[in-house]
Amino acid sequence: MANKKAVHFGAGNIGRGFVACFLHNSGYEVVFADVMDALIDKINSTPSYRVIEVGSEGTTENTITNYRAINSKTHEEDLINEIATAEVVTCSVGPNILKFIAPVIAKGIDRRSPDEAPLHVIACENAIGATDTLAEFIKSPQNTAPERLEDHHTRARYANSAIDRIVPAQDPDAGLDVTLEKFFEWVVDKTPFQDIGIPSIEGINWVDNLEPFIERKLFTVNTGHATAAYHGYNRQKKTVYDALQDKDIMAEVRGALEETKSLLVSKHGIEEHAQAAYLNKIISRIGNPHLEDANERVGRAPLRKLSRKERFIGPAAELAENDMSCKYLLDAIEMAFRFQNVESDEESKELAKIMSENGPEDVVTKVCGIQSNEKLYPSLVEVVKRVQSDSQE
């Protein structure tokens, strides 16, 4: 194919630095869709930008070209036409924004010519089953006419993915350049694409069963990163790196990751020594001094991070059901509950409101989605009680 095209929603650091970089290196023209006027103008007036990879073994640079950007708010019609003629649609907009990008993707899919192969849709979000979530929004009656669903699979296919790469806050003067860590994993479920052809995107690891990869990543990288950030924030440390220099915090992070390790090993048959090595690699990654990350930034959105299927409650609930220890995860959960009224983080303000207006039992079911018949429930109620009584003193 002479001119392969991919539409990517979200022209932020992950979009430009991670996803678009791979698409560009695989020969795609990348069309960014975003709603930030200044960012779109900058992309359209800058012919190239750099992706700078930082690792313990030095720094490498990639130059990205062959891209443009469309404002999905003001130029919807143009964007629909791009989607109708693209090979791939990806997104990195945040799990809560998927419902807002679904309508325009649905229109683009609906407009695809019967001669075109189905569109490959891959959501690159930090959430389990994000592509399924996006597909549900796209196929909902308000976005796709019910009579068009019957042959919808001839126009679009959806594959879940797990992405893993630490992209810290960027230097405000960096322009479009993005600095990120060298290490990456991008794992995608190949089964939805098998009969129509897997898109050639270098860097993707195509697998038959995604769940072990998703949980390994979420319950190691995200659990570890957030554990360090919440403990660090509560001890007045500025960055994740600073937090990990504290022996007590390091012990908490290791403790939490030993607990998730025992779950991953027993549940997915991952070999103990392999997960131990992965765990050590993750601790050195989140403690990389070249990727300074403020604890407030890593800890933002505590309500999402304390939800049922997320990095703390997800593994802790399963460990508790199996009568395995989740003591360190409960410590991290307590620190996350203490992440309240943090400047410029709406969810931390919402969390403070929920904590002040509800009894501990209601907080546990509302925030964590844990019911009273689950084994984790009493421990969580204790954690919430402790945090609430501290804030009343």
C-alpha positions as CSV (number, residue, x, y, z in Angstrom):
1,M,0.0,0.0,0.0
2,A,1.6,3.2,-1.1
3,N,0.2,5.6,1.4
4,K,-1.0,4.0,4.6
5,K,-2.9,6.3,6.9
6,A,-3.6,6.2,10.7
7,V,-5.9,8.6,12.6
8,H,-4.8,9.1,16.2
9,F,-7.0,10.8,18.8
10,G,-5.1,12.7,21.4
11,A,-2.0,14.7,20.3
12,G,-0.5,14.8,23.9
13,N,2.8,13.3,25.0
14,I,1.8,9.7,24.7
15,G,0.1,10.3,21.3
16,R,3.1,12.1,19.8
17,G,5.9,10.3,21.7
18,F,4.7,6.7,21.8
19,V,1.9,5.8,19.4
20,A,2.6,8.2,16.5
21,C,6.3,7.4,16.7
22,F,5.6,3.7,16.0
23,L,3.1,4.5,13.3
24,H,5.5,6.8,11.6
25,N,8.3,4.3,11.8
26,S,6.0,1.7,10.2
27,G,5.3,3.9,7.2
28,Y,2.0,5.5,8.2
29,E,1.0,9.1,7.6
30,V,-0.4,10.1,11.0
31,V,-3.5,12.4,11.3
32,F,-3.8,13.7,14.8
33,A,-7.3,14.5,16.1
34,D,-7.5,16.8,19.1
35,V,-9.5,19.8,20.4
36,M,-6.7,22.1,21.6
37,D,-6.4,24.9,19.0
38,A,-2.9,26.0,20.0
39,L,-1.6,22.4,19.8
40,I,-3.2,21.7,16.4
41,D,-1.8,24.9,15.0
42,K,1.6,24.0,16.3
43,I,1.5,20.5,14.8
44,N,0.4,21.9,11.4
45,S,3.1,24.6,11.4
46,T,6.0,22.3,12.5
47,P,7.3,19.9,9.8
48,S,9.0,17.6,12.3
49,Y,9.6,17.0,16.0
50,R,11.9,14.8,18.1
51,V,11.1,11.8,20.3
52,I,14.0,11.5,22.8
53,E,14.4,8.2,24.6
54,V,16.2,8.1,27.9
55,G,17.6,4.9,29.4
56,S,20.4,3.9,31.7
57,E,22.5,3.1,28.6
58,G,22.2,6.6,27.1
59,T,19.9,8.6,24.9
60,T,18.5,8.1,21.4
61,E,16.5,10.4,19.2
62,N,13.8,9.7,16.5
63,T,12.7,12.5,14.1
64,I,8.9,12.3,13.3
65,T,7.6,13.7,10.0
66,N,4.6,13.0,7.7
67,Y,1.8,14.1,10.0
68,R,-0.9,16.7,10.3
69,A,-3.7,17.6,12.8
70,I,-7.4,18.2,12.6
71,N,-9.6,19.9,15.2
72,S,-12.4,17.3,15.9
73,K,-14.6,20.1,17.3
74,T,-14.5,22.5,14.4
75,H,-13.6,20.3,11.4
76,E,-15.7,17.2,12.1
77,E,-16.5,16.6,8.5
78,D,-12.8,16.5,7.5
79,L,-12.1,14.1,10.3
80,I,-15.0,11.8,9.3
81,N,-13.5,11.5,5.8
82,E,-10.1,10.7,7.2
83,I,-11.5,7.9,9.3
84,A,-13.5,6.6,6.4
85,T,-10.3,6.2,4.4
86,A,-7.7,5.2,7.1
87,E,-6.3,1.7,7.8
88,V,-5.9,2.3,11.6
89,V,-7.5,4.4,14.3
90,T,-5.7,4.6,17.7
91,C,-6.3,6.9,20.7
92,S,-4.7,8.0,23.9
93,V,-7.2,10.4,25.3
94,G,-7.8,9.0,28.8
95,P,-10.5,6.4,29.6
96,N,-13.1,9.0,30.6
97,I,-12.9,10.7,27.2
98,L,-13.7,7.6,25.0
99,K,-17.4,8.5,25.0
100,F,-16.6,11.9,23.5
101,I,-14.6,10.6,20.6
102,A,-17.0,7.7,19.8
103,P,-19.6,9.7,17.8
104,V,-17.1,10.9,15.1
105,I,-15.4,7.5,14.8
106,A,-18.9,6.0,14.3
107,K,-19.6,8.4,11.5
108,G,-16.3,7.7,9.9
109,I,-16.9,3.9,10.1
110,D,-20.4,4.3,8.7
111,R,-19.0,6.2,5.7
112,R,-16.4,3.5,4.7
113,S,-16.7,2.2,1.2
114,P,-17.5,-1.5,0.9
115,D,-14.3,-1.9,-1.1
116,E,-12.2,-0.9,1.9
117,A,-10.9,-3.5,4.3
118,P,-12.4,-3.1,7.9
119,L,-10.8,-0.3,10.0
120,H,-8.4,-1.6,12.7
121,V,-9.3,0.2,16.0
122,I,-6.9,0.0,18.9
123,A,-7.4,2.1,22.1
124,C,-4.0,2.8,23.8
125,E,-5.3,3.7,27.3
126,N,-4.3,2.9,30.8
127,A,-7.4,0.8,31.5
128,I,-8.4,-2.8,31.1
129,G,-10.6,-3.5,28.0
130,A,-10.5,0.2,26.8
131,T,-11.1,-0.8,23.1
132,D,-14.1,-2.8,24.1
133,T,-15.4,0.3,26.0
134,L,-14.8,2.5,23.0
135,A,-16.6,-0.1,20.7
136,E,-19.6,-0.1,23.0
137,F,-19.9,3.7,22.7
138,I,-19.4,3.5,18.9
139,K,-22.1,0.8,18.5
140,S,-24.6,2.4,20.9
141,P,-27.9,3.4,19.2
142,Q,-27.1,7.2,19.6
143,N,-23.9,6.7,17.5
144,T,-24.7,3.9,15.1
145,A,-28.2,3.1,13.6
146,P,-29.2,-0.3,14.8
147,E,-29.8,-1.6,11.3
148,R,-26.1,-0.8,10.5
149,L,-24.8,-3.1,13.2
150,E,-25.5,-6.3,11.4
151,D,-22.6,-5.8,8.9
152,H,-20.6,-3.4,11.1
153,H,-17.8,-6.0,11.4
154,T,-17.2,-5.5,7.7
155,R,-16.3,-1.9,8.3
156,A,-14.5,-2.0,11.6
157,R,-12.7,-4.4,14.0
158,Y,-11.6,-3.7,17.6
159,A,-8.6,-5.1,19.4
160,N,-7.8,-4.5,23.1
161,S,-4.2,-3.5,23.9
162,A,-1.9,-3.0,26.9
163,I,0.7,-0.2,26.7
164,D,3.5,0.4,29.0
165,R,5.8,3.3,28.8
166,I,6.6,6.0,31.3
167,V,6.1,9.5,29.8
168,P,6.9,12.1,32.5
169,A,5.7,15.7,32.6
170,Q,7.6,17.6,29.8
171,D,9.7,20.7,29.9
172,P,7.2,23.6,29.0
173,D,9.7,24.9,26.4
174,A,10.1,21.5,24.6
175,G,7.6,22.4,21.9
176,L,6.4,19.3,20.2
177,D,9.4,17.2,21.3
178,V,8.7,14.4,23.8
179,T,11.2,12.8,26.2
180,L,10.3,9.4,27.5
181,E,11.9,6.2,28.8
182,K,13.6,3.7,26.4
183,F,11.7,0.7,27.8
184,F,8.3,0.1,26.2
185,E,5.7,-2.7,25.8
186,W,2.8,-2.5,23.4
187,V,0.8,-5.7,23.4
188,V,-2.3,-6.2,21.2
189,D,-4.9,-9.0,21.0
190,K,-4.5,-10.2,17.4
191,T,-7.6,-12.5,17.3
192,P,-10.1,-9.8,16.1
193,F,-7.8,-9.1,13.1
194,Q,-6.8,-12.6,12.1
195,D,-9.2,-13.0,9.1
196,I,-8.7,-9.5,7.7
197,G,-4.9,-9.2,8.2
198,I,-2.9,-7.8,11.1
199,P,-1.7,-4.2,10.4
200,S,2.0,-4.0,10.1
201,I,3.0,-1.7,13.0
202,E,6.5,-2.4,14.3
203,G,6.9,-2.5,18.0
204,I,3.6,-4.2,18.7
205,N,3.7,-7.7,20.3
206,W,0.6,-9.5,18.9
207,V,-0.8,-12.1,21.3
208,D,-3.8,-14.5,21.5
209,N,-4.5,-13.9,25.2
210,L,-4.1,-10.3,26.5
211,E,-5.2,-10.7,30.1
212,P,-2.0,-11.9,31.6
213,F,-0.1,-9.0,29.9
214,I,-2.7,-6.4,31.0
215,E,-2.8,-7.5,34.6
216,R,1.0,-7.9,34.8
217,K,1.5,-4.4,33.6
218,L,-1.4,-2.8,35.6
219,F,-0.6,-4.6,38.9
220,T,3.2,-4.0,38.6
221,V,3.9,-0.8,36.8
222,N,0.8,1.2,37.8
223,T,0.5,-0.3,41.3
224,G,4.2,0.4,41.9
225,H,4.2,3.9,40.4
226,A,1.1,5.0,42.3
227,T,2.2,3.3,45.6
228,A,5.4,5.4,45.5
229,A,3.6,8.6,44.5
230,Y,0.9,8.3,47.3
231,H,3.4,7.4,50.0
232,G,5.7,10.1,48.7
233,Y,3.0,12.7,48.6
234,N,1.9,11.9,52.2
235,R,5.5,12.3,53.4
236,Q,6.1,15.6,51.6
237,K,8.4,14.2,48.9
238,K,8.4,16.1,45.6
239,T,9.0,13.4,43.0
240,V,8.7,9.6,42.7
241,Y,12.5,9.5,42.5
242,D,12.7,11.3,45.9
243,A,10.1,9.0,47.4
244,L,12.1,5.9,46.4
245,Q,15.2,7.2,48.1
246,D,13.3,6.8,51.4
247,K,13.9,3.3,52.8
248,D,10.4,3.0,54.3
249,I,8.7,4.0,51.1
250,M,10.8,1.6,49.1
251,A,9.8,-1.1,51.5
252,E,6.1,-0.3,51.0
253,V,6.5,-0.4,47.2
254,R,8.4,-3.7,47.3
255,G,5.9,-5.1,49.7
256,A,2.9,-4.2,47.4
257,L,4.6,-5.6,44.4
258,E,5.5,-8.8,46.2
259,E,1.8,-9.2,46.9
260,T,0.7,-8.6,43.3
261,K,3.5,-10.9,42.2
262,S,2.0,-13.8,44.3
263,L,-1.3,-13.1,42.6
264,L,0.1,-13.0,39.0
265,V,2.1,-16.1,39.6
266,S,-0.8,-18.1,41.0
267,K,-3.4,-16.8,38.6
268,H,-1.7,-16.6,35.2
269,G,1.1,-19.2,35.7
270,I,3.8,-16.5,35.1
271,E,7.0,-18.0,36.4
272,E,8.1,-16.7,39.8
273,H,11.7,-15.8,38.7
274,A,10.4,-14.0,35.6
275,Q,7.9,-11.9,37.6
276,A,10.6,-11.2,40.2
277,A,12.9,-9.9,37.4
278,Y,10.1,-7.8,35.9
279,L,9.3,-6.4,39.4
280,N,13.0,-5.3,39.8
281,K,13.1,-3.8,36.3
282,I,9.9,-1.8,37.1
283,I,11.3,-0.4,40.4
284,S,14.4,0.8,38.5
285,R,12.2,2.3,35.8
286,I,9.9,4.3,38.1
287,G,13.0,5.4,40.0
288,N,14.8,6.7,36.9
289,P,16.3,10.1,37.8
290,H,16.1,11.2,34.2
291,L,12.3,10.9,34.3
292,E,11.5,13.2,37.2
293,D,7.8,12.9,37.9
294,A,5.9,14.9,40.6
295,N,4.0,12.8,43.1
296,E,0.9,15.1,42.6
297,R,0.9,14.3,38.8
298,V,1.4,10.5,39.2
299,G,-1.3,10.5,42.0
300,R,-3.9,12.5,40.2
301,A,-7.4,11.0,39.6
302,P,-7.5,9.0,42.9
303,L,-11.2,8.0,42.4
304,R,-10.3,6.2,39.2
305,K,-7.2,4.7,40.8
306,L,-9.3,3.4,43.8
307,S,-12.0,1.9,41.6
308,R,-12.9,-1.8,41.5
309,K,-10.8,-3.1,38.6
310,E,-7.9,-0.8,39.1
311,R,-4.3,-1.1,40.3
312,F,-5.0,-1.4,44.1
313,I,-8.5,-2.8,44.7
314,G,-8.4,-5.2,41.8
315,P,-5.4,-7.3,43.0
316,A,-6.2,-6.7,46.8
317,A,-9.8,-8.1,46.3
318,E,-8.5,-11.2,44.6
319,L,-5.8,-11.8,47.1
320,A,-8.3,-11.4,50.0
321,E,-10.7,-13.9,48.4
322,N,-7.8,-16.4,48.2
323,D,-6.8,-15.7,51.8
324,M,-3.5,-14.3,50.7
325,S,-1.9,-11.2,52.2
326,C,-2.7,-7.7,50.9
327,K,-1.3,-5.7,53.8
328,Y,1.0,-3.4,51.7
329,L,-1.7,-2.8,49.1
330,L,-4.0,-1.7,52.0
331,D,-1.3,0.7,53.1
332,A,-1.2,2.1,49.6
333,I,-5.0,2.3,49.4
334,E,-4.9,4.3,52.7
335,M,-2.4,6.8,51.2
336,A,-4.6,7.1,48.1
337,F,-7.6,7.9,50.3
338,R,-5.5,10.6,52.0
339,F,-4.8,12.3,48.5
340,Q,-7.5,14.9,49.0
341,N,-8.0,18.5,47.9
342,V,-4.8,18.5,45.8
343,E,-4.4,21.6,43.8
344,S,-5.5,21.3,40.1
345,D,-6.9,17.7,40.6
346,E,-10.7,17.7,40.5
347,E,-11.0,14.0,41.6
348,S,-9.0,14.6,44.8
349,K,-11.5,17.4,45.7
350,E,-14.4,15.1,44.8
351,L,-12.8,12.4,47.0
352,A,-12.6,14.8,50.0
353,K,-16.4,15.6,49.5
354,I,-17.3,11.9,49.4
355,M,-15.2,11.2,52.5
356,S,-16.8,14.1,54.4
357,E,-20.4,13.3,53.4
358,N,-20.6,9.4,53.7
359,G,-20.0,6.8,56.3
360,P,-17.1,4.4,55.8
361,E,-19.3,1.5,54.5
362,D,-20.8,3.8,51.8
363,V,-17.4,5.1,50.8
364,V,-16.1,1.6,50.3
365,T,-19.1,0.6,48.0
366,K,-19.2,3.9,46.2
367,V,-15.5,4.5,45.6
368,C,-14.1,1.0,45.5
369,G,-17.1,-1.0,44.3
370,I,-16.5,-3.6,47.0
371,Q,-19.6,-5.3,48.5
372,S,-20.1,-6.3,52.1
373,N,-19.9,-10.0,51.3
374,E,-16.4,-9.7,49.9
375,K,-13.4,-10.6,52.1
376,L,-11.6,-7.3,51.4
377,Y,-14.6,-5.3,52.7
378,P,-13.9,-5.1,56.5
379,S,-10.2,-4.1,55.9
380,L,-11.3,-1.3,53.6
381,V,-13.9,-0.1,56.0
382,E,-11.1,0.1,58.7
383,V,-8.8,2.0,56.3
384,V,-11.6,4.6,55.5
385,K,-12.5,5.0,59.2
386,R,-8.9,5.7,60.0
387,V,-8.6,8.4,57.3
388,Q,-11.9,9.9,58.3
389,S,-11.1,10.1,62.0
390,D,-7.7,11.7,61.2
391,S,-9.3,14.5,59.2
392,Q,-11.8,15.2,62.0
393,E,-9.0,15.8,64.6
